[in-house]
Amino acid sequence: MKQLLDLNETAYGRTGPVEERVWAILAPVAEDMGYRLVRVRVTGDNGCTLQIMAENAQGDFTIQDCEKFSREISPILDAEEPIERAYHLEVSSPGVDRPLVRLSDFELWAGHEAKVELAQLQNGRKKFRGILQGTEENKILIHIPDMPKGEEPVWALNIEDLAEAKLIMTDKLLDEARARQEAASPLDSPDVETEIDEADHDKDGTDEA
């Protein structure tokens, strides 16, 4: 039986004040619906886009989940007005080359290649690319193939220092994502990140026509 994800598990990663406010608004809503947030990001796409990624306790997020969650959070965001300008709302699954924001992410995807960036230097280095080796207490273990001969290739990175991390698309990752998706929902395609775009939101809480 597939182990369920902890919806209350702490997420890490560098975000700005707007993203932090949106996360604080939406995290309890997601939890009540049986989801957990994966990413909140404000970008300059289409003028301004609020990108929300989420998943359920099985680690899935179908187009139906996107639609359901988007309908729920849209009026909440309009009422709270966390962004002081018109914006476009995008709700999606994390995708195959997903962001990694929790310790369990690094455990679940051990053996796969990832990029990890820290918010501050660790032994003179911030950026790492290598094979995930799981975790040890509150540390991310990653094997770095380009280490000089004689130096320890496995780094233990503090999760509290995480700025950003994501899986790298490889054939191995795609094959495993397909296998996991077929086991969970055979009719869904793992190749396409499910998403839905809502109408633009004015800063006064109304939708543009």
C-alpha positions as CSV (number, residue, x, y, z in Angstrom):
1,M,0.0,0.0,0.0
2,K,1.3,3.4,-0.9
3,Q,2.5,5.5,2.0
4,L,0.6,8.7,2.4
5,L,2.4,12.0,2.5
6,D,2.3,14.2,5.6
7,L,0.2,17.2,4.7
8,N,1.7,19.1,7.7
9,E,5.4,18.5,6.9
10,T,7.5,21.6,6.9
11,A,8.4,23.1,3.5
12,Y,11.7,24.9,2.9
13,G,13.0,27.2,0.2
14,R,13.7,30.9,-0.5
15,T,10.6,33.0,-1.1
16,G,9.7,36.7,-1.1
17,P,7.2,38.4,1.2
18,V,4.4,38.2,-1.3
19,E,4.9,34.4,-1.7
20,E,5.1,34.0,2.0
21,R,1.8,35.8,2.5
22,V,0.1,33.7,-0.2
23,W,1.5,30.5,1.3
24,A,0.1,31.5,4.7
25,I,-3.3,32.2,3.2
26,L,-3.5,29.0,1.1
27,A,-1.7,26.4,3.2
28,P,-4.6,25.8,5.6
29,V,-7.1,25.8,2.7
30,A,-5.1,23.2,0.9
31,E,-4.8,21.0,4.0
32,D,-8.5,21.1,4.6
33,M,-9.0,19.8,1.1
34,G,-6.5,17.0,1.5
35,Y,-3.7,18.8,-0.4
36,R,-0.4,20.4,0.4
37,L,1.4,23.3,-1.4
38,V,4.6,22.6,-3.3
39,R,5.4,26.0,-4.8
40,V,4.1,29.6,-4.6
41,R,5.7,31.9,-7.0
42,V,5.0,35.3,-8.6
43,T,6.4,35.8,-12.1
44,G,6.3,38.4,-14.8
45,D,4.6,36.0,-17.2
46,N,1.5,37.6,-18.9
47,G,2.3,40.8,-17.0
48,C,2.0,39.1,-13.6
49,T,1.3,35.5,-12.8
50,L,0.7,33.8,-9.5
51,Q,1.9,30.2,-9.9
52,I,0.6,27.6,-7.4
53,M,1.7,24.0,-7.4
54,A,0.1,21.5,-5.1
55,E,-0.3,17.7,-4.5
56,N,-2.5,15.4,-2.6
57,A,-1.5,12.9,0.1
58,Q,-0.7,10.3,-2.6
59,G,1.7,12.7,-4.3
60,D,-0.7,13.2,-7.2
61,F,-2.6,16.3,-8.5
62,T,-5.0,15.7,-11.5
63,I,-6.7,18.2,-13.7
64,Q,-9.8,17.7,-11.6
65,D,-7.8,18.6,-8.5
66,C,-6.4,21.7,-10.2
67,E,-10.0,22.8,-11.1
68,K,-11.3,22.1,-7.7
69,F,-8.5,23.8,-5.8
70,S,-8.5,26.8,-8.2
71,R,-12.3,27.3,-7.7
72,E,-11.8,27.2,-3.9
73,I,-8.8,29.6,-3.7
74,S,-9.8,32.2,-6.3
75,P,-12.4,34.0,-4.2
76,I,-10.1,33.8,-1.1
77,L,-7.3,35.4,-3.0
78,D,-9.7,38.1,-4.3
79,A,-10.8,38.8,-0.7
80,E,-7.3,38.8,0.8
81,E,-5.6,40.8,-2.0
82,P,-2.0,39.5,-1.4
83,I,-0.8,41.0,-4.7
84,E,-1.3,44.8,-5.2
85,R,-1.8,44.6,-9.0
86,A,-3.8,42.6,-11.5
87,Y,-2.5,39.1,-11.9
88,H,-3.1,35.8,-13.6
89,L,-3.7,32.7,-11.5
90,E,-2.1,29.4,-12.5
91,V,-2.7,26.2,-10.6
92,S,-0.8,23.1,-11.6
93,S,0.8,19.8,-10.5
94,P,4.5,19.8,-9.6
95,G,5.3,18.1,-12.9
96,V,7.9,15.3,-13.5
97,D,10.9,17.5,-12.9
98,R,9.3,18.7,-9.7
99,P,10.5,21.2,-7.1
100,L,11.9,19.5,-3.9
101,V,10.9,21.4,-0.8
102,R,10.5,18.9,2.0
103,L,12.8,16.3,3.5
104,S,10.4,13.5,2.3
105,D,10.9,14.8,-1.3
106,F,14.6,14.0,-1.1
107,E,13.9,10.6,0.4
108,L,11.2,9.7,-2.2
109,W,13.4,10.6,-5.1
110,A,16.7,9.2,-3.9
111,G,18.7,7.8,-6.8
112,H,17.6,10.6,-9.2
113,E,19.6,13.6,-10.4
114,A,18.8,17.0,-9.0
115,K,19.9,20.6,-8.7
116,V,20.1,22.1,-5.3
117,E,20.9,25.7,-4.4
118,L,21.5,27.0,-0.9
119,A,20.7,30.4,0.4
120,Q,24.1,30.7,1.9
121,L,27.6,29.2,1.2
122,Q,28.4,25.8,2.7
123,N,32.2,25.2,2.5
124,G,32.5,27.8,-0.2
125,R,29.7,26.5,-2.4
126,K,26.0,27.3,-3.0
127,K,25.1,25.2,-6.1
128,F,25.1,21.5,-6.3
129,R,24.2,19.0,-9.1
130,G,24.3,15.3,-8.5
131,I,22.4,12.1,-7.4
132,L,20.2,12.3,-4.4
133,Q,21.2,9.9,-1.6
134,G,18.2,10.4,0.7
135,T,18.5,12.3,4.0
136,E,20.2,12.1,7.4
137,E,18.3,13.9,10.2
138,N,17.7,17.4,8.8
139,K,20.3,17.1,6.1
140,I,20.0,16.4,2.3
141,L,22.5,13.9,1.1
142,I,23.7,14.4,-2.5
143,H,26.5,12.7,-4.5
144,I,28.5,15.2,-6.5
145,P,30.3,13.6,-9.4
146,D,32.7,16.5,-10.2
147,M,34.5,16.5,-6.8
148,P,38.3,16.5,-7.1
149,K,39.9,13.1,-6.6
150,G,40.4,12.3,-2.9
151,E,37.6,14.6,-1.7
152,E,34.4,13.3,-0.2
153,P,31.8,13.2,-3.0
154,V,28.7,13.0,-0.8
155,W,27.7,16.3,0.7
156,A,25.3,16.8,3.6
157,L,23.3,20.0,3.1
158,N,21.2,21.7,5.8
159,I,17.6,21.7,4.7
160,E,17.1,25.0,6.6
161,D,19.5,26.6,4.1
162,L,17.6,25.4,1.1
163,A,16.9,28.2,-1.5
164,E,15.7,26.0,-4.4
165,A,15.9,22.4,-5.6
166,K,14.3,20.4,-8.4
167,L,14.7,17.1,-10.1
168,I,16.4,17.0,-13.5
169,M,14.6,15.4,-16.4
170,T,16.2,12.1,-17.3
171,D,15.0,8.9,-18.9
172,K,15.2,7.2,-15.5
173,L,13.1,9.9,-13.9
174,L,10.5,9.8,-16.7
175,D,10.3,6.0,-16.5
176,E,9.7,6.0,-12.8
177,A,7.2,8.9,-13.0
178,R,5.2,6.9,-15.6
179,A,5.3,3.8,-13.4
180,R,4.1,5.7,-10.3
181,Q,1.4,7.5,-12.3
182,E,0.1,4.2,-13.9
183,A,0.0,2.6,-10.4
184,A,-2.0,5.5,-9.0
185,S,-4.2,6.5,-12.0
186,P,-3.6,4.4,-15.2
187,L,-5.7,6.8,-17.4
188,D,-3.6,9.9,-16.7
189,S,-0.5,10.9,-18.6
190,P,2.6,11.6,-16.5
191,D,4.3,13.4,-19.4
192,V,2.1,16.6,-19.1
193,E,1.9,18.8,-16.1
194,T,-1.7,19.3,-15.4
195,E,-2.7,23.0,-15.0
196,I,-5.5,25.4,-15.3
197,D,-5.4,29.2,-15.9
198,E,-8.0,31.4,-14.3
199,A,-9.1,34.9,-15.4
200,D,-7.0,37.8,-14.4
201,H,-7.6,39.2,-11.0
202,D,-7.8,42.9,-10.4
203,K,-6.3,44.3,-7.2
204,D,-9.7,45.4,-6.1
205,G,-10.8,41.7,-5.9
206,T,-12.8,41.5,-9.1
207,D,-12.1,39.5,-12.2
208,E,-11.3,41.3,-15.5
209,A,-13.9,40.7,-18.2
